[in-house]
Amino acid sequence: MIDTVVIATDGSESVRRAVEVALDFAERFDAEVHAVSVIETSETASAPADIRDQLHDALERQGEEAVAEVESRAGHSITTAVLEGRPATTISAYAREVDADVVATGTRGRHGENRFLIGSVAERVVRTCPVPVLTVRQLQS
């Protein structure tokens, strides 16, 4: 039985189809939904000191907007979280923490076509997550 679905989002266009598929999946099982976005700490740590806080705040706002969009599409209250860390590791840890039955993610993120077949974060989540991972690719227009 599927009781808890974690949707990993970065708010990118390529993750929107994954959100829709995951929400439909959760609805079919009457599952609890968690939307999570991760601020990649390496992005802020490597920034010049004088803009580090501004960059962190911008990434946090982006994460909050991403999970809010999932909640808006869900049409009901869901659990949302904006976390910090390495995305794949943080998503996997969150899935363990909430005892998720499945994690849903897009195959591409904000960095687009950096990988030939599957985005690097999605690939690492698939390889390291302790629960099944539903990856959804964006359809070409």
ABEGO torsion letter per residue (X at the ends): XBABBBBBBAGBAAAAAAAAAAAAAAAAAGBBBBBBBBBBAAAAAABBAAAAAAAAAAAAAAAAAAAAAAAAAAGBBBBBBBBBEBAAAAAAAAAAAAGBABBBBBABBAAEAABAABBAAAAAAAAABABBBBBBBBBBX
